[in-house]
Amino acid sequence: MAPRWKWKGAEAKALAEPISKSVSELQLSLAKTSGSLSSCNVLLAVEPEQAELLDRCCFGRLVLSAEKVKKWIQLSFEEAFYLFYILKCIKLTLQGRCLENEVDTWMYMRSKRPNFPVFFKAYSHLRSKNWVLRSGLQYGVDFVAYRHHPSLVHSEYSVLVQSGDSDRLRVWSDVHCAVRLSGSVAKTLLTLHVSGNSNREDLNLPTCLENYRVEEQTISRWSPELSREDDETTSPKPKVTNVSNLKTP
């Protein structure tokens, strides 16, 4: 599915301002800014210029407040740990105590969300390829993936994360519903299969991420109109395409 730009000139603007360049600027700008951990997200107090950079890079959402000097940004666990562990540009605190140790931060997030390692691996896998990820809750998926900033282009993929112990998309009706829903909002269903050999002890360390492997797969609806007997493809099956080399936008 080709990118659906939201207005004339949006593609040119995206090419002139690549996400990777904005992320590099963000790393220098935040300079160990501190965020406060809660049970389900992270609150980050930043200067207005930093808030603008975070928005350009699509990290977090602005929290409305009466404070004029600082801006408050709410980050998901995946976004916060990506800034903390991968980009190394923020610090995290818990009840006023700074968590400089990566293991402490990892253990806290795992305690609140046992499936956090799998979801963070999936998030960082696409984010490192400069895809922009937002929550896919309203579409019944885990994430939606954009080629660039959501103000410039519509999301192209609805993303479902799977692991070895997951029971998602195990039956045909689940696949059918997910594909039909994605198609109805002009998105392609992308599944990320996260697998690895990490044992329970390894999961206590963020280095376990190195043992995970991510397999990308798109699933689209089979159309009988496009599969007549005179076509090369006549088998009535949903189109499943491996995209282990999903292109960097």
Phi, psi and omega in degrees: 000127182287152178301140178251094181287145189277338179204160181297129182096353181294321180296318179297321178294320179295320179293326181283336182231073181296147180301322182300323179293318179295323179296320178297319177295321180296319179302319180286326185285318184293318174045061176065035172300145186261136176240149183257124180281139170237193184286343184220354179202186180228135176256129184240124177263120186225166173286158180305323180294322178290324177297322179294321178293318178299322178292319178298326179272354179063049171249121174076180179226143181290133176259122181291132178210166180277350181289133184260332184284315182251153173248142180253128181242129177263123181249144171286167177301319181297315180295315182296316182289331176294316177293326183280312189266320183272307182274340177053049182236003174225160170251158179234140179237151177229114182053043176085353181259127182286129179260078180284336179283122181298327182294319179298317180295316179299314181296321180295314181294323177294325180293330179274330180220097183303332180270011183303317180304317181293316182291324179292322178298317179295315181298310182293331179298312180282323182295324179293342176266012177070021169278140179268128182245134174232164179300138179254019185305318184290345178253006178075022179231180183278316180219162163240142186247129180249148176289329180208200183299138181301341178285345183256327188214150175283153179293144183261330185234140165259127192249128173245132181260130180232150175224178185300326182264012181274144177253019181281142179056033179276337180242156186301322182298325178294316179298315182299314180297316182296317181293317181295318180296316179298317180295325182291341177247023174059044176231158175259134179285123178241120176257138177247111179267111181260120181225157180182176183252019183291134174269180185298324179291321179297326182295347178281356181235140179294344178293348177297340179300332180292339182271353180272146175236139182246125176250125181264141179210128174259145180231126178233161185285137175283129181250118180296331179297333181261005184229050177287168183296336180275358175272165179290326182258118181237354183284123183283075180230152176294146181282120179241121184237126173283130179231055183297344176244054178307125187294142174284127183291000000 
